[in-house]
Amino acid sequence: MDSITQVVLGASIQGALLGRWQGRKALLYGAILGTLPDLDVVLDYGDAVANMTYHRGFSHSLLVLSVVSVLLAWAVRRFRPHPEYSGVRLWFCIWLILITHVLLDAFTTYGTQLFWPLTTPPVAISSIFIIDPLYTLPLLLAVIAGLVLGLRRRSGLRLQYAALAFSSLYLASTLAGKQMADHRLEQALANAGIQPQATFTSPTPFNTVLWRVVAVDGDDYYEGLVSWFDRQPVQLERLSRHASAAQPVLLDSPQHQRLRWFAGDLLRYDLIDDQWVVTDLRLGMTGYHPFRFALATVGPDGQDAELIEFAELWPAPSAELQALSWLQRRALDEHYPVSLVRLAEPLTLPPTLP
């Protein structure tokens, strides 16, 4: 999730568990702890693909953070002991702040390596957008109220508990939206006679009413939108992903192997300015995918490919703010026309390539 959400989540948890003794300072301490796992963004892993796929790695590991919570609790009890609450309560508070950070991240689309150092693919439940006001605002308001009212008063504490309960219930409710979108996508694929090699569903920006659905089938992928208010079957639009042309070129690319591990088959390949650009289809939307990487260069005839040693982030198209209003209207009206094909970039391949 976004940094503000993680800050207020950590602040509210520590306020609820230790606020009666620490007062307003609990909100500050919790906010700092809530940002701790994301400090790995300062590390440079060598190139853009590595920076993307190693983020939310060791710093988001359940094992690593559990060990860190024990060490932090020991250090606090050793150098700043407080006689009015136990070391177990302190440890549990620290552990809960760190663990809820990474579990919340796992509900988003990016992918969180909860089981590092195991090499299992990242966990990406994809049931909540990275910024969701309905999740964040109750926590933010509770933290502000705690700063104003103080936490040694019951009203200040109760607001923390209420905000945490509301946000947790809302997060759980996103799984129902996920199930709805998965089911509607399965129906649409069955009706069209498509047997995909991979599928994906996620909420559109800032809500859990309208969902984006994607299915990959060889060199094509199908994309559509489905809302809780829709009565008609999902309308899937077919787009090209050029996998059979690009994958032989990228066979020996470690960056490509890493991306496939990270995102599975949910990748698109486009030849732009004589470079094979690989796009993570899960993140963003058609017409605006922020995570795109040039992994190989080819000659003017599409031959003589050369792998790029250090991948760079390919410039993403400018996001159309007007698209947000289109999506808002589409969420409430299934007949409102939003063409994903029209939003997509008009990319083509040389005549010598399939």
GIFENDA-V618564 format. One line per field, one symbol per residue. ss: DSSP state (@ for helix, = for strand, . for the rest). burial: # if it has 24 or more other ideal C-beta (glycine too) atoms within 12 Angstrom, else .. A space follows every 50 residues. Layout:
BEGIN
ss->???
burial->???
END
This chain:
BEGIN
ss->..@@@@@@@@@@@@@@@@@@@@..@@@@@@@@@@@@@@@@@@.....@@@ @@@@...@@@.@@@@@@@@@@@@@@@@@@.......@@@@@@@@@@@@@@ @@@@@@.....=..........=.........@@@@@@@@@@@@@@@@@. ...@@@@@@@@@@@@@@@@@@@@@@@@@@@@@@@@@@@@@@@.....=== ===......========..========.........====..@@@@.... ...@@@@@@@@@@...======..======....=..=...======... .....========........@@@@@@@@@@@.......@@@@....... ....
burial->##.###################################.#......#### ############.##..##..##..#.............########### ##############.#....##########.#.###.###.##.###.#. #....##.######.###.##.##..##.###.###.##....#.#.### #####.###########.##########.#...##########.###.## ..#.##.###.##.########.#########################.. .#..#.##..#.##..#.....#..##..##..#...#.#..###.#.#. ..#.
END
